[in-house]
Amino acid sequence: MDSINKLRQAYKNRNLTLYLGAGVSIGSGLPSWDALVLAMYFKVMDQQRLGNWRPFPNYLLAIAEWQLQHLREPLEITARKIRSHFSHNQQDFLNVLRET
């Protein structure tokens, strides 16, 4: 019972993080890790080249799915590129993550 109370208190304090597997997110219509990383990568590239133009997220996911099938670069390298792009502003990273 003590564990339940600790969980409740963490939730009330807004200090609770849930770690769920891909089955939960994919089943809810969210992209897989691979598709999310690549969609974010393409979104960052588009922002750099196209300014304020924002393609629809489903287009980014479709491009990411195609890229996954033809990718020559390890996904970890792509994820590092995204992280280094946002090294100056974590809030920008979180905003792009939510939008994607």
C-alpha positions in Angstrom: 0.0 0.0 0.0 2.9 2.3 0.7 4.0 2.1 -3.0 0.5 3.1 -4.2 0.6 6.1 -1.9 4.0 7.1 -3.2 2.7 6.8 -6.8 -0.3 9.0 -6.0 1.9 11.6 -4.3 4.3 11.6 -7.3 1.3 12.1 -9.6 -0.1 14.9 -7.5 3.3 16.6 -7.5 3.5 16.3 -11.3 6.6 14.2 -10.8 5.6 10.9 -12.4 6.8 9.5 -15.7 5.4 6.4 -17.3 7.6 4.3 -19.5 5.5 2.2 -21.9 6.4 -0.1 -24.7 5.9 0.5 -28.4 2.7 -1.6 -28.3 0.9 1.1 -26.4 2.0 4.0 -28.6 1.7 2.2 -32.0 -1.7 0.8 -31.0 -2.8 4.4 -30.2 -1.8 5.7 -33.6 1.6 7.1 -32.7 4.6 6.4 -34.8 7.3 3.8 -34.0 10.6 4.9 -32.7 12.2 4.6 -36.1 9.5 6.6 -37.9 9.5 9.3 -35.1 13.2 9.8 -35.3 13.2 10.1 -39.1 10.1 12.3 -39.2 11.8 14.6 -36.7 14.9 14.6 -38.9 12.9 15.6 -42.0 11.0 18.2 -40.0 14.3 19.8 -38.8 15.6 19.7 -42.4 12.4 21.3 -43.7 12.5 24.1 -41.1 16.1 24.9 -42.0 15.4 25.1 -45.7 11.8 26.3 -45.9 11.5 28.7 -43.0 8.0 28.8 -41.5 6.5 26.3 -44.0 5.2 23.2 -42.1 4.3 20.0 -44.0 1.6 17.8 -42.6 2.9 15.3 -40.1 1.4 12.4 -42.1 3.6 13.4 -45.1 6.7 13.4 -42.8 5.8 9.9 -41.5 5.3 8.6 -45.0 8.7 9.9 -46.0 10.2 8.4 -42.9 8.6 5.0 -43.6 10.1 5.1 -47.1 13.5 6.2 -45.8 13.5 3.4 -43.2 13.3 0.9 -46.1 16.2 2.5 -48.0 18.3 3.9 -45.2 22.0 3.4 -45.2 22.8 5.4 -42.1 22.2 3.8 -38.7 19.3 5.3 -36.9 21.4 6.2 -33.9 23.5 8.5 -36.1 20.3 10.2 -37.3 19.1 10.6 -33.7 22.4 12.2 -32.7 22.1 14.7 -35.5 18.7 15.7 -34.2 20.0 16.0 -30.7 23.0 18.1 -31.7 20.7 20.4 -33.7 18.7 21.2 -30.5 21.7 21.3 -28.1 21.1 25.0 -27.6 17.4 24.9 -26.7 15.7 21.9 -25.1 12.3 23.6 -25.3 12.5 23.8 -29.1 13.3 20.0 -29.2 10.2 19.3 -27.1 8.0 21.5 -29.3 9.2 19.7 -32.4 8.7 16.3 -30.7 5.1 17.2 -29.8 4.3 18.6 -33.2 5.7 15.5 -34.9 
